[in-house]
Amino acid sequence: MKTNQLLTKVFASAMFAGMMLFGSSVFAQVKIGTNPATIGGTSNLEVEAANGKKVIIEKSVGTVQIDNLPSGLESDSLVTVGPDGVLKRSSLSTIKRILGSSGSAIMTKTNGNQSFAPAASAVPTFNNIVLDEENGLDLTNRTFTVKRAGVYTFSVNTNTIIPGTSGTGQSAGVDLYIMKTSAGVVTTIGRNQVEANAGGGNALNTVTTLSNCQVGDVISVRLVGCINCIPGNPNYTLTSASFYAFKNM
């Protein structure tokens, strides 16, 4: 009788040890859902949907991977919850639109010198888009159309060669304007005049201004040389120009 009890205890102990060993191998990794017998070697837990997308708990560091987010690396991104309750990766531009700060734009002039007569208003020949978050830039008309209402900071930088001195011996100048067309009405929202040295030469000009804009407002840039300041009214030469529109939060 005692022998039977001893054998029973030994058998029970062996079974318990076996279950512990078996259990540790089974429960080291857990797979739920589709393909329950197949789990990644680096996963502690996988939940797989019928379409093959998975939520994964990494074995080494415990991080969560969501297989149904867009693939590929996405720098400066956040995970947001959509109206359907689904987690989604949102890019920086998307987050800016959510916060209402999207709408910035930059264009530059990189196409060589531009000659313009002092008796006419000249538009810089912007030809290069550096940034255009809401597709507001128009390189054909060299304008920026506001796509998101708000307060904007506009800044324009130009370099103009003034051809000589005025007839009175004073330096001739060039004016730089930032214009806004809103509901058909054109207003000047920024202006600055610079003069070259007494013998003419480069005139660096910068205008920066704040403006409260509505959707559809059109921003443009104008240059006007000093009319009748230089004998013979020779042409001015614009060598470079850049336009910046930054939407403030």
C-alpha positions as CSV (number, residue, x, y, z in Angstrom):
1,M,0.0,0.0,0.0
2,K,2.8,2.4,0.9
3,T,4.6,1.4,-2.3
4,N,1.5,2.4,-4.3
5,Q,1.2,5.7,-2.5
6,L,4.9,6.4,-3.2
7,L,4.5,5.6,-6.9
8,T,1.5,7.8,-7.1
9,K,3.3,10.7,-5.5
10,V,6.3,10.2,-7.9
11,F,4.0,10.0,-10.9
12,A,2.2,13.2,-9.8
13,S,5.4,15.0,-9.3
14,A,6.6,14.0,-12.7
15,M,3.4,15.0,-14.3
16,F,3.5,18.4,-12.5
17,A,7.1,18.9,-13.7
18,G,6.2,18.0,-17.2
19,M,3.2,20.3,-17.2
20,M,5.5,23.1,-15.9
21,L,8.0,22.5,-18.7
22,F,5.2,22.1,-21.3
23,G,3.4,25.2,-20.0
24,S,6.5,27.3,-20.2
25,S,7.1,26.5,-23.8
26,V,3.4,27.0,-24.7
27,F,2.8,30.2,-22.8
28,A,6.1,31.9,-23.7
29,Q,4.4,33.1,-26.9
30,V,0.7,33.6,-27.4
31,K,-1.1,33.9,-30.8
32,I,-4.8,34.9,-31.1
33,G,-6.9,35.0,-34.1
34,T,-6.0,33.9,-37.7
35,N,-3.2,31.4,-38.1
36,P,-3.0,30.7,-34.3
37,A,-0.1,28.2,-34.7
38,T,2.2,30.7,-36.5
39,I,3.8,33.4,-34.5
40,G,6.9,35.5,-35.1
41,G,10.1,34.5,-33.4
42,T,10.5,37.9,-31.7
43,S,6.9,38.2,-30.5
44,N,5.5,37.6,-27.1
45,L,1.9,38.2,-28.3
46,E,0.3,38.5,-31.7
47,V,-3.3,39.3,-32.5
48,E,-3.9,38.6,-36.2
49,A,-7.0,39.7,-38.1
50,A,-8.6,37.8,-41.1
51,N,-6.8,40.2,-43.5
52,G,-3.4,39.3,-42.1
53,K,-2.8,42.5,-40.2
54,K,-1.5,42.2,-36.7
55,V,-0.9,43.8,-33.4
56,I,2.4,42.6,-32.0
57,I,4.0,42.8,-28.5
58,E,7.8,42.5,-29.0
59,K,9.5,39.9,-26.8
60,S,12.8,41.8,-26.1
61,V,11.6,45.3,-25.2
62,G,7.8,45.0,-24.9
63,T,7.0,47.6,-27.5
64,V,3.8,47.5,-29.5
65,Q,3.7,47.3,-33.3
66,I,0.5,47.9,-35.2
67,D,0.7,46.2,-38.5
68,N,-2.3,48.0,-40.0
69,L,-0.6,51.4,-39.9
70,P,0.9,52.6,-43.2
71,S,4.1,50.9,-44.0
72,G,7.4,52.6,-44.4
73,L,9.3,55.0,-42.1
74,E,7.6,58.2,-41.3
75,S,9.6,60.9,-39.6
76,D,8.0,63.5,-37.2
77,S,4.7,61.6,-37.0
78,L,2.1,60.9,-34.3
79,V,-0.5,58.2,-33.9
80,T,-4.0,59.6,-33.8
81,V,-7.5,58.1,-33.5
82,G,-9.8,58.7,-36.5
83,P,-13.5,59.2,-36.4
84,D,-14.0,55.4,-36.8
85,G,-11.9,54.8,-33.7
86,V,-9.0,53.3,-35.7
87,L,-5.4,54.2,-34.8
88,K,-3.7,56.0,-37.7
89,R,-0.2,57.4,-38.3
90,S,-0.4,61.2,-38.9
91,S,2.4,63.1,-40.6
92,L,3.6,66.5,-39.4
93,S,1.6,68.2,-42.2
94,T,-1.6,66.5,-41.1
95,I,-1.1,67.5,-37.5
96,K,-0.5,71.1,-38.6
97,R,-3.8,71.1,-40.5
98,I,-5.5,69.7,-37.4
99,L,-4.0,72.5,-35.3
100,G,-4.9,75.1,-37.9
101,S,-1.3,76.1,-38.5
102,S,-0.9,74.6,-42.0
103,G,-0.7,77.0,-44.9
104,S,2.9,78.2,-45.1
105,A,4.7,78.6,-48.5
106,I,8.1,79.6,-49.8
107,M,9.0,80.5,-53.4
108,T,12.3,81.9,-54.8
109,K,13.7,83.3,-58.0
110,T,16.6,81.2,-59.3
111,N,16.3,81.9,-63.1
112,G,18.9,84.6,-63.5
113,N,18.7,88.4,-63.8
114,Q,15.5,90.2,-64.5
115,S,15.5,93.6,-66.2
116,F,12.6,96.0,-65.6
117,A,11.9,99.6,-66.5
118,P,11.5,102.2,-63.7
119,A,8.3,103.5,-65.3
120,A,6.5,100.2,-64.8
121,S,5.6,98.0,-61.8
122,A,7.6,94.8,-62.0
123,V,6.7,91.4,-60.6
124,P,9.7,89.2,-59.6
125,T,9.9,86.1,-61.8
126,F,9.6,83.6,-59.0
127,N,10.2,80.1,-60.5
128,N,11.0,77.7,-57.7
129,I,8.7,76.3,-55.0
130,V,10.5,75.4,-51.8
131,L,7.4,74.8,-49.6
132,D,3.7,74.8,-50.4
133,E,1.6,73.2,-47.7
134,E,-1.9,74.0,-49.1
135,N,-1.1,74.4,-52.8
136,G,-1.5,78.2,-52.6
137,L,1.5,79.2,-54.8
138,D,1.0,80.1,-58.5
139,L,4.3,80.3,-60.4
140,T,2.5,81.4,-63.6
141,N,1.1,84.6,-62.0
142,R,3.7,84.7,-59.2
143,T,1.1,84.9,-56.5
144,F,0.1,83.2,-53.2
145,T,-3.6,82.4,-52.6
146,V,-4.6,81.9,-49.0
147,K,-6.3,78.5,-48.6
148,R,-6.6,78.6,-44.8
149,A,-7.9,81.7,-43.0
150,G,-5.7,83.2,-40.2
151,V,-2.9,85.6,-39.4
152,Y,0.1,85.3,-41.7
153,T,3.6,86.6,-41.6
154,F,4.7,87.6,-45.1
155,S,8.3,88.4,-45.9
156,V,10.0,89.3,-49.2
157,N,13.7,89.7,-49.8
158,T,15.1,91.2,-53.0
159,N,18.5,92.3,-54.4
160,T,18.2,95.0,-57.2
161,I,21.0,96.6,-59.1
162,I,20.3,100.4,-59.4
163,P,22.0,101.6,-62.6
164,G,23.3,105.0,-61.4
165,T,22.8,108.2,-59.5
166,S,20.0,110.6,-59.9
167,G,20.4,113.8,-61.8
168,T,20.7,115.8,-58.6
169,G,23.6,113.7,-57.4
170,Q,21.5,111.8,-54.9
171,S,21.2,108.0,-54.9
172,A,18.3,106.6,-56.8
173,G,16.0,104.1,-55.0
174,V,13.7,101.2,-55.6
175,D,10.5,100.4,-53.7
176,L,9.4,96.9,-52.7
177,Y,5.7,96.3,-52.1
178,I,3.6,93.4,-50.7
179,M,0.0,93.6,-52.0
180,K,-3.1,91.9,-50.9
181,T,-6.2,91.5,-53.1
182,S,-9.3,90.7,-51.0
183,A,-12.8,90.6,-52.5
184,G,-11.5,92.5,-55.5
185,V,-9.9,95.3,-53.4
186,V,-6.1,95.7,-53.7
187,T,-4.3,97.1,-50.6
188,T,-0.6,97.6,-49.7
189,I,0.2,95.6,-46.6
190,G,4.0,96.1,-46.7
191,R,6.4,98.6,-48.3
192,N,10.1,99.5,-48.0
193,Q,12.4,101.7,-50.1
194,V,16.1,101.4,-50.3
195,E,18.8,103.4,-52.2
196,A,22.1,102.3,-53.6
197,N,25.4,104.1,-53.1
198,A,26.0,107.4,-54.8
199,G,27.4,105.6,-57.9
200,G,24.6,103.0,-58.1
201,G,24.9,99.3,-57.4
202,N,23.3,96.6,-55.3
203,A,20.2,97.5,-53.2
204,L,19.2,94.8,-50.7
205,N,15.5,95.2,-49.7
206,T,13.4,93.3,-47.1
207,V,9.7,93.7,-46.2
208,T,8.1,91.8,-43.4
209,T,4.5,92.3,-42.4
210,L,1.6,90.6,-40.5
211,S,-1.8,90.4,-42.1
212,N,-5.2,88.8,-41.1
213,C,-6.3,86.9,-44.2
214,Q,-9.4,85.2,-45.4
215,V,-9.6,82.2,-47.8
216,G,-9.2,83.4,-51.3
217,D,-7.1,86.4,-50.5
218,V,-4.2,86.8,-53.1
219,I,-0.8,88.0,-52.1
220,S,1.6,89.5,-54.7
221,V,4.9,91.3,-54.8
222,R,5.8,94.5,-56.8
223,L,9.0,96.4,-57.5
224,V,9.1,100.0,-58.7
225,G,12.2,101.8,-59.6
226,C,12.7,105.5,-59.0
227,I,10.9,107.1,-62.0
228,N,12.8,109.9,-63.7
229,C,15.5,109.8,-61.0
230,I,18.3,108.8,-63.4
231,P,18.9,110.6,-66.7
232,G,17.6,108.5,-69.6
233,N,15.6,106.2,-67.2
234,P,17.8,103.1,-67.6
235,N,16.5,99.8,-66.6
236,Y,16.9,98.3,-63.1
237,T,18.1,94.7,-62.7
238,L,16.7,92.2,-60.1
239,T,19.2,89.5,-59.3
240,S,17.4,87.5,-56.6
241,A,14.1,87.4,-54.8
242,S,12.4,85.2,-52.2
243,F,8.9,85.1,-50.8
244,Y,7.8,83.6,-47.5
245,A,4.3,83.1,-46.1
246,F,4.0,81.6,-42.6
247,K,0.7,80.9,-41.0
248,N,0.7,81.7,-37.3
249,M,-1.1,79.4,-34.9
